[in-house]
Structure formats: structure tokens, C-alpha cells
């Protein structure tokens, strides 16, 4: 269950009461007045630091006092009024706001509930059941000495061992025979797709895409259907090379039942194991979309036109570094990390290097890097309200001045976000168009060339270029706007041109084309140049962010980092950045990562891909 954590309300005991109040309620003036009135009652000012308060004052601030009533005055332009309120503490106020927001229709209440859950809450054990989820009556029932919560807390491997060696009486065995057979069969299916490390009670939302896919795959094996076409999208995600062969054997089992299995995959072993390969390319985006080669592996893997084949055959390869970096002599050390399945380990991360954290699935890589290291550093370095996994201490925080998590989440949540807006290039382009003689004669400013403001956008589609048609009981359909024909802007705005192109035509350029087009404008070309260097030149400047793959979004973030003026003391964390990337794309990604490390920064990567692991320092 979620509970308010006081350490997230006061992330730094050097904060003043006023700063804590602004942190909790996002700068609401009335809360400041309340804290001022409370200060008069218990003896502090808004400038008093948390560390200078007495234990009693802290207790009242956090949890309130039943006999304490505050009276304070609020003013508006035309009136003044007096307010009297009971003080139930910051924890109590947050709890009430959270409860009000759950299931509320008002968007602002929903926003508060979500914010409190994300920034001030931690998952804690239920006091009634002690985390066991069930009533005492249910937990009193045991099988072979184990209650149901003890069985579901086992890993799949432990559960299979338990049910294979279960001790039952002859009568009990007769009753449970069919059920036991079914349980063991299903556990074996999960084992066969490399999921033996998962706990049976693991929350489904915490599973990776590859793990979820393999669970569904195990279900299909158990159904023993024939004549089915199975389509899988990179099922090897998150799998250690040790486990790939078991996954491939699962595909063979499905095939032997008379099914067809189509797998989108970059993994070398899976490609070699295929009966038929279809290689698309030759490159990405506008430079792809064609069948480069297809047929049995023996034919495709030696086709000179296939970039995939060249990497698999060794004609092209990611080289092993001749010299490993020695780093800057400083380190960050985590002491006695013991969250999830970490066994009280001490780990040193030498700075100024590219570090790979690898190991079999479920070994504790994410628990170490993200649950412990990232969350422990995020609070002092970024001022974040995060609570790290259980550990004793972390040493060397002063050796970094920036902490950046580069994941594969989208760079924008709506189609209005695109590479031009994300890299701040669009602002420079709009300024450029606003300086054109035609724009100046008409009095157009930069805002005229934004599809997010009313000045120059097409009002029918509101600058999106498409119209959404709601389909009841089906997914919405998007149609090209019949007024602007997908150009996003009105006719008058499109009459302003730069080098013969209007703003819509510029957004239709690929990044490669735009880089040449704006070659004489360093402010724009420098930012576009970093996108070209990370292999994203094929994307359109105005391509909706929602259409980018996870790998493309990640490289976009790395390009943004490359264009920054760095301090050389930044720590970057990447979680399996090769997900969805071909060998060629991995090569490009490593060049980008190496540029960041060569500038004196540190990059820590969780990775199973051996091509990345072999290049680590």
C-alpha cells in the first residue's frame, strides 16, 4: 500500500520551512500563510531550517496536533477575509488530497493524487496482513506445510521443485493428481522460455516487454494449438545469451506442432536458427522499406547487398578497443546494497570510463543501478524526491555534478512534439523565418510560424495536419486536414519562404537535407549535425515523436546531450540501449557513447549484448 514518506517531504534537512512548504504544495500562497500562522503558535519562522527545529516542532509540522487551530488572513484585490482551520500536518494534508483525487472527475484533483503518489509516497507493508494480502482464515490453509502466500513468493524454479517433491497422503494425491499435473506443466513452460527467476507473485507492470511476451508465449505452448501463425517482436529483450537457446527451442516446439512463427529480431543466434530470413533495408526511414534479401540463412547471410549479413559474416564488425581508458582516478562506491535480491554487496564504479553491468536475467542489475545507485544520487545531485533501495551509504557523490538517465521512453507524448522541437531547433528556424522581408512587412513574429499558437496555424486541425474521427467501439481514425492538406499552417503563413521553402516544406525535410539546407546557419546546423552523427539523418524534422522507436528516442536524447556544453563530470545511466537496434545501429550508438566518455564523463550501461560488453572499460 502507498503511504506518505516524511523523508520525501523534507528531502534535505538544510531546507527552510518556507522552502518545504513550497515543495509540498507547488508554491500555493495560502499554504505559506498557514505555515506562518503555525510558526507564531509553536515558535519558528519561514526562514528556520529544518535541522534547527526541535523534535516537537517537526512532529507538529508533519503530523499536526489535535488541539491546534490556526487563524490567518487572506487578501485579494478587493477584499480581506479571515480563515480558521485545524492543523492536521503536512502528512495529513497530503493523505486527504490523495484520497480526494482517487476516482475524482476533476482533473486538478487527479493531478494532485498522481503527484502525491509519484513524489511523496512509498510502497509500504500493510499493517493488517503484513504484506501477505489475504485474511488469516485463508492463510491458515496449508499444502505440504506451505500457505498460499509462501508458495506464490517462490520463484518459478523453486515452485517447480516444490510441486515435484510435494509430500501428500495417498488420499490427497488422488484428489490433487490432475491439478498437480497442470501446475507442473505450466511451470515447465515458463521455465522453457527462460523465466525461472521470476517470482510467481511479481507484479505484471514491473515486467519488461520481453518478459511479458515470453509469458504469453509459454501460455501458447501449453495450449498445444496447431495451424496458428505466431508473430513476436524481439522476444529476446532482457535475455542473457545463456537463455537464448531455450527460447529458440520453444520456437522449434511451436513449429513442430504445425504452426508458423514469425519473429522480428536482431539477435545473432535467433537469426541463424531461422528456417527463412527476410532482410529489410538497406538502411532506415526513407532509405529503407525494401526487401534486400530473403531465403534460407545460407543464401541470405552471404548476400553482399545485406548490411545485416555483412555484420553476421564478420565483414563488418564492432572492433575491440586496443586500449582501455584508465579513468580519472575517482569513484562512486555503494556500500552494502541489499534491495530485492542483492546480497549486501559493495560495488565500486570508477569514473571517467564506460562501465557495463551485465549478468543473467534476474541477477539484480536494475536493483543495483536504478533502485540503488540512481535513486541515491538523484536526491543530492538533481534535488529529486526519490527514495533509494536499502543500502548503508554511498561514497563519492561530490565527484559528479550532473546525473542523467537516458532511457527509451518517448521524447514527447503528442504528435506535436518532433525532432525540431525536442532539440530546440524549431525556435531558431522560426526566428529565421520571422526575419524574412515578407514576414517583417506583414508584421509576423516567430509565433506566427508555430503550429501550437493561433497566429499562423490552420484552425480546422489546430496545427496538427490531421483530423481525428472518433469511432465508437473502435480505435480513432486520423484523416488529412482538408483545409491545409496536412501542411499545418494557413495560406498567409505559407507565403513566407526562406531559400524558396516555406515553414511546412522545411519541416518535411529529412535531418540530412535540413543539415545541408541550413549549412550557413551555425545555430541550427550544429544541433542538426549531432543528430546526423548519431545516425538519425533519415528522420524528418517535423516527424511526430510518437512515431519514433525506443532506440531512436534514446539516440535523440544522447544527441541532445552531445550538443550541450559539458562539464566532464556527468554520470549517464542507460538501460539496455541496444533494444531494437541492429548491429549497424549498435555500432553508431557506441560511437556516441564513446564521445561522451572521451569528454571526461562516465557512462554506466546495463546490457546483455556482447558487442557492447566487449567494448567496456
N, C-alpha and C positions, 0 to 999 in steps of 0.2 A: 504494500500500500504506500501511497505518496504522503510524506509528512514534510512540514516546513523545517528546514535546517538553519538554525541561528548562525552558523558559520558562513552561510551563503548570504545572509542579510548583512553581516559585518565581515566582508572578505579580508579586511586589513584593520587591525586594531589601532592604526595610526589615523584612521578616518575620524573626522569630527561628526558630532551628532547631526549637524545640518547636512553634511555630505551623505551620511547613511540614509537620512530621510529622503533626499533627492534620488538616491539609488533605489530605494524601495518603491516609491510612488511616481517615478519618472518626472520629478520636478513639479508636482501639484502644489500650488501656493497654500491651499487650505491645510495640508498636512504639516507644512512648516509652521503655520500658526498654532496648530495643535501641539507640536513639539515644543514651541516657545512657551505656551501655557503650562505644559507639563514641567518644563525646566524651572519655572517660577515656584512650582509646588515641591519639587524634590531636590532643587539646588544644583542646576547646571545651566550652561548657555549653549547656543547652537555651535559655538566655536570650541567647545570642550571636546578633547579627543577621547575616543572610546577607552583607550588604555588608562586614562586619568579618572574614569568614573569608578565609583565604589561598586562592589558586588550587588548591593541592594538597588542602586540606581540602574545598573544593567538589567537586573531582573525585572524591574518595573517597566523599563523601556521595551523589553522583549515580550513580557507576558502580562503586563498590566497589574492592577490591584483592584480588588472588588469594591473598596470604599472610595476610589479615586474618581471624582467628576471634574471635568475641565470646562472652563468658561472662557471663550475668546471672541474677539470681534472681527468680522469680515466687512470689507468695504467694496462698493462698486462705484461707478461714476456718479450715480445719483442717490445712492442710499448707503446706510450703515446698519448692520444688524448683529445681534449677539447670539452666539450659539453655545449650547450646553451639551456635552457628550460624556458618556462613560469612557474611561480609557482601558481598553482590553489588551493593549500591547500590539507591537508590530506583527508578532506571530499570529495573534488572534485576528487582526485585521486582514492579513493575507489569507488565513484559513476561510474567513467569511467570504471574501471576494472570490476565492477559488470555488467554493460551494455554489455561490450565486451564478457563476459562469458556466457550470456544468449543465448542459441541456438548455441553456438560455437562448432565446431567439435574438436578442440584441447583440449586434456584432461586437460592440465595445466590451460587453461582459465576457463574451467568448475570448476576446483578445486578452483580457486580464487573466482569465483562467489558464490560457495557454502560456502566457508569460510567467505566471507563478509556478506552473508545472516545470517549465524549462529552466528558470533561473534561480528559484528559491527552494525547490523540493528535491528530496532524495527518496529512493525506494527503501522502505524500512519494513522490518518484520511485523506482521500482525500480532498484537499482544494477546489476542484471544486464542488463536490456533498455533502461534509461534512459527508461522510460515508453512504450516502443514496443509492448509487450505480446507480441510474437512472437519466435521464435528467429531467430538470424542467417540460417539457411538460408532461412526464409520471407521475410525482408526482402530477401534478395538477388535475388528475382524482381521485375522491374520491367516496367511497361507505359508506353510513351512516356516513359521516363526517371523514372517515379514508382513508388515501392514502395507496397504496400497501406496502410501506416500514413500515408503522406503524402497519399494520396487521401482516407482517412477523416477526416483532420484538417481537410479543407476544409469550408467552409460549403456548403449545398445549392446556392446560386447559383454559387459558384466551381467546384463539381464539375460542374454542368451545362455551364458554359463549357469546362471541361477536356475533357469527353467529346464536346462538339460540335465541338471543334477538334483532336481527338486525331490524331496522325500515325502511321499504321500502313502497313506494306508491303501490297501487293496480296494476298498470301497471308494475312497476319494479319487484314486486313479481312474476307476471306471467312470465316475461322474465327470472328471476333468479331461479325459482322453482326447476328445475331439477339439476342445478349446486349447489344450496344450499344443496339439499338433499345429493348429492355426497360428498360435502365438510364435512358436519356434520358426515356422516357415517365414512369417513376415519379418522377424528379426534377422533371419539369414538373408533375406532380400535386401534389407538395409545395410547389412554387412558387405554384401556383394558389390554395392556401389560406393564403398569407402566411407561410410558414415558411422563406423563403430565407436567413434569418440564422442558423439552427441549424447547428451542426457535425454532420457525419454520425456522429461518434463520441461525441456528447453522451449522458451517462447518462440513461436514461429516468426515473429517480427525481427528477432535477432539473427535469423539465418541469412546467409549470403544467397545471392541469386542462384549460384551453382548448387548449393546445398538443397534449396527448395526444389530445384529441378530434379536432382537425383532422388529426392524422396518421392516425387511424383513418378519417376522412372521405376523405382522399386515397387510402387503400387501396381504399375502396369505389368511388371514381370509376374507378380502374384496373380493377376487376373487370367494369365495364360490365353489371351485372345490371339486369333490368327487373322491374317489378311488386313492388318492395320498399318497405316502409314504414320510413323512417329517423326516429328520434327523437333530437334533440340538445338538451342542456341548456346554454344560454348559451355557445355556441362562440366568441363574440366576446371572452371573457375574455382580457385581456392584449394585445388587438389595438389598435394605434393606428388612429385614424379613417381614415388613409391606406389601410389594408389591408382595411377592412370591405367595400368594393365587390368586391374579388376573392373574398372569402368568399361574398358574395351570388351572384356569378356561378357559383360552384361549386354552390350550391343549384339555380340555374337549369339547370345542366348535368345534374344528377341528375334533375330534373323532366322535362327534355326526353327522357330515356331511358325515360320511362313510370313513374317512381317517385313516391312521395309523401313529402314532407319536413315533419315537424312540429318546430318549433323553439320552445323556451322562451327568451324573450329580452326584455330591456328596452331594447336599443339602438334608437334612433330610426330609423336608416336601414334596419335589418333589418325593423322593423315596417312601414315604408312600402313595402318591397319585396314584402311578402307578398301572396298572392292571396286569402287568407281569414284573418281575425283572430278569435280567441276571447279576450275580455277577462274575467278572473275578478276578483271582488272583492265589494263595493266597497272594503273595507279588508282587514286581515289577521286571522288567527286566527279567533276566534268571530264576528268582524264581516265575515268573507269567506265563501268557499266557494260563491258563487253566480255564475252567468253574467250579467254585467252587459250585455254586448253581443256580438254576433257577426255576421259577414258580410264583404263586401268592405271594404277600407280606407275607401273613400269614404263608406260608411254608418257604420262604427264610429267613425271619427275625428271625427265631428261629433255623436256621441250625448251629450247633456248629462248622462246618468247615469254616464258613464265618467270616472273620475279620470285614467286614462291619456290619454284623448282631450283632456281639458282642458289637460294639460301639453304634449301634442304640438301642439295647435292654438294654444298661446300664451295661452289664457285664464288659466291659472295658470303662473307661471314663477319660476325662481330668480333674484332680482334681482342685477345687477352692483353691487358696493359703490360708494356715492357717494364715499367717502373711504377710501383705503388706509392701513393702520397704518404708522407710521414706525418702530416697534420701540423697543428700549431703548438703542440705540447700541452694543451689544456683539455680537460674532460668534464663531462657531466656524469655523476655516479648515482645510481639508485640503490639504496640500501634496504635489504630485507623486504622485497616486494612479494606480497602473498595474496593478491587478489585472484579470485577464481581458482585456476589450477596451478598458479605459480607457487613454488615450494620454498618461499623465504629466500629468494635469490638476490645476490648483489651483482649489478651489471654496470660496466663502465662503457660510456660512449665517447671515444676520442674525437675531438672536434677538428674541423678543417679537413674532413675525409668524407668519402661516400661509404656509408655503412649499410650492409644488408642484414636484416633479421629474417632468418629462414628456419625451417623445421617442418615436421609433419603437421597435417591438419589437426587442430585442437591442442597443439603443444603449448599455447599461451602467448603467441606472438602479439596479437592485438591487445591482450590483457597487459602486457609489458609496455608496449609502445604508446597505445592510445589511452587505456584506462589508467595507467600509472604515470608514465613519463609526460605525455602531452597535458593531461589534466593537472599534474603537479606544477608544470611550468607555466600553464596558461594564466594562472592567477597572479603570480608576481611579475611576469613579463608582459602579458596583454591586459591585465586587470579584469580577467574573466571571472564569473561566479561559477566555478566548476569545483567538484569535489573529487579528488584523485582516489584511485584504488588503494587498498591498505598497504602501507609501507612505513618504514621508520623515518627516513629522511632522504633528501636529495641534495647532492653536493655539486657546486659549480654553476649555479644559476647566474651568477654575475658574469659568466664568460660569454653569454649571448645577450643581444639587445632586441632581437625580433624572433617570433615563433610563428611559423606559417604551416597550416595544414592544407596540403594540395590533394584534394580528393576528386572523384569522378562525378560529383553532383553537378547538375546543370548550372550554367553561368547566368541563367535567367529563367524565371518561371512563366513568362508570357512570350508570345511571338514578337512582341515589340522590342525585346532585347535581342541584340545581334552582335557580331564581332566588332562592328564600328562603334556601337555604344559601350560595349564592355571595355574596350581598350582606350576609351576617351578620344578616339579618332574622329568621331562624328561631330563633336563640338568644334574641332579645328576646321573640319570641312564646311560646317555651317557658317563659321566666321568668314571663311574664304568666299563663299557664295554671297554673303551679305556685303562684301567689299566690291562686288562686280558693279560696273557703271549702271546697268539696268536696275539692279536692286537698290542702289543708292538714289537713283532718280525717282523710284517709286516709294522710297522711304521704308524698305524692308530691312528688318534687323535679323540677327541669327535665328530668333524664334520662329520666323516665317518658314524656315526650312526644316523645322522639326515636325515629325508626324505625331507627336504627343500633345501639341497645342493646337488651338482652333485657328490660329492666324492663317496658316497655309495648307493645312491638311484637307483631304477630301472628307466632308462632313457626313456623307452617307455611310462610309465604312469606318469613320473616325480614325483614319490614318493607318488602318491595318491592311488595306488592299483586298480584303476578303470579307464576305458577309456570312455570318453564322445562321444557319437554318436549323431551328430546334426540331428534332424528330422524336415524337413521343414514343417511349419504349425502345428507342434505338439511339445509336451514337449520333451526335450532331453532325451536320454536313456543312462544309465550307465551300462557298462559291465565289468566284472572282467578282469584285465590285463592278457593276455595270455602268457606273458613272466615271470612275477614274481608270477603269480597266486594269486594276491591280497596281497602279502607279503610286497610290497613297496620297498624292498631293493634288491641289486644284490646278486648273489650267493656267492661271496667272503666275503661280509659283514656278511651274514647269517652263515658263517662258524665259526665266533667268538661266543662263548657261555659263559654264567655265570650260574653256578649251573645247567648245562645241557640244558639251554634255550637260544635261540638266541634273538636278539632285537625284531623281529616280534612276536615271541611267548610271550615275556614279555608284549608287547602292547595288546595282545589278552587276557591277564589275567583280571579277574574282580578285582575291587579295594580290595575286601575282600581277594582274592587269593594273590594279589600283597603285601598286608599288611603282610601276613604270610611269603611270599617268601623273602621279604626284612627286616624281623624282626631284623636281626643283623646289619642293617644299619640305625642308628637313623635319619640321614638327610632325608632319603626317607620315613621311616616308620612313623615318626612324622607327616609329611604332609598328608600321606595316612590315618593315624589314624583319623584326623579331618574329612575327607570325610566319613569314616566309621561311625563316631559319629553322623553325620547329616543324616544318612540313605541312603547314596549313594553307599554303598558297592557293589551293584549289577551291577553298570556300568562297562564297560570295560575301561582300562587305555587309549586305543587308540581310543575310540568311538568318531566319528565325532561330534563336538559341535553342528552342525546343526540338529542333531537328538535328542537333549535333549529338554525336555519340558520346559516351562517357570518356573515351580516350581523347576525343577532340576537345571536349570541355577541359580536361586536365591539362592538355598541352596549351590551351588558350590561357589558363591561369599561370602556367610556367612562363609563357611568353610575356605576360604582364609583369611577372617578377623580373625577367631579364631586362625589361625596359626601364625599371626603377634604378635610381642611383643608390646602389647598395652600400652597406657599412662593412661588409665582410664578416659580420658576426651573426648572421641569420641562421636559424635552425629550421630546415624544411622536413616535413614528415609526409611520406607517400605510402598509401596502402595499395599494394598490388597494381602499380600503374600500368603494367603490361596487359591488363584485362582488355580483351577486344582488339589487341594490336597484333599485326603481322610481324614477321621477322624484320622486314624493312622498316616498319614504324617503330619497333623496339630500338633499332639502330639509331633512328632520328631522335627518339626520346633520350637515349643515353648521351648523345652529343649535347643536348640541352642541359641535362643533369650535370654533366662534367663541366660545362661552362659556369654553372652556379658554384660548384665546388672549387674550380680554379680561381674564382674571385675571392676565396677565403671562407666561404660558407660551409655549412655541414648539411648533408642530406642523409636522412635515415629512411630506408625503404624496406617495407615488409614484402617479401617476394618469394615465389616458388620457381620462377623462370630461371633456368640455369645460365642463360645467356647474360642475364643481369647479375646473378650471383658471382659469376666468374670475373666480372669487371670491378667488383667492390674492392675498396682498400682494406 
